[in-house]
Amino acid sequence: MSPRKAAALRHTDGRSLREHLIATAGRMISARGTAGLTVRAIAREAGVADGVLYNHFADKEELLANALRAHVRAVEAELGELPEPGSGTIEGNLRAHLDYGLALHRGILPAFTGLLAQPAVLTRFGELDGGGDEWRDRLRKYLRAERALGRLAADARVDAAAAMLVGLCHEAVLSGLLPHTGRARPPAVRDVIDVLLSGIS
């Protein structure tokens, strides 16, 4: 093992070199976004030779897609816990979910903005399996659990309700990515939840 590779691995806390590279790139995205992020810059930050990255990733796009996933996870970790089914009120819990989703999308927007000119990275990111633990997946699971508990109507179309809330967050992101389209004032969270509850409660 080369001294440079050994030095890099001394700081990975038991992680593989692949995991170390993803974590390093994820930190760089968190700190400065994705614009201008190069393989050379990632390798230098990780303490390895440039070519080492290609021993663990098919190409730069695969590394950046995984790093972007790590960045999203880091943003999520700062947002706190989501409410459990059966606790509090449905209205309050949905507000918490929507606030979480909006904060998540605001937090990750700068990184995605820098990738507009790299659609291959976004495609690779979309192909990654989040293990069913994405916010939208947790929102769907929450609504299904509330329906099973009888706190929502038995025939409530909870997947459609979840899609509406996720779509609102995506609209906020698209407005930021495409400012020339004009930014409509987003609806108040209270209004969105009231409309949603009228259909599923």
Phi, psi and omega in degrees: 000134182289153178303324182293317179294319179299320179297320180296319185285342179294343186249017186260359178054045177085357179284155174289166179297323177301313180296323178297318180294319178296315180297319179297312179296323178297318177297320180295321177296317180298322185278324187222007180080189185256347182298125177075010180284120185246161176300318180299317180296319179295316181298317180296317179296325181279345179080032179230166175288152183306316185292342181300326182301325183281356171280345186237348181222145181295326182195178180299324183297321179295317178298312183294323179298316179292324177293323177296320176299317178297322179296316178299317179299321180294319177297317180299322183296337181271355187266355178085186184271152174264155182294150179273147175303139179089349180262156176055211178248155178300315182301311181296321181292320178292324175299317180298318179296316181292319176300318179298311182299317180294318179295321178299312182292324175296322182291327183263352183305313182303322181293319181288327178301318181291350182256007181302328180272004180232067183301334180296325178293317180296323177296314179298320179299316180296335181276346181290142179273117179278002177072019179074013184249015175292159180303317182297326177292319179293325177296314178299316179298320179299311182295320178297320180294319178295323177294319179295329178282353181084010179272352171235162180301145182299331180257018181300131179274077190290328178295322177294321179297317178297319180298324178297316181292318177297319180299323178297319178293320178296323179298322179296321179292314181298324177297325178286324180285330184237065185297337182291347179279351181090138181257113174282146178294123183293148178294152178295144180304319181301317181295318180298314182293320179300315180296317182296314183295332179295339181262338186239351184276000000 
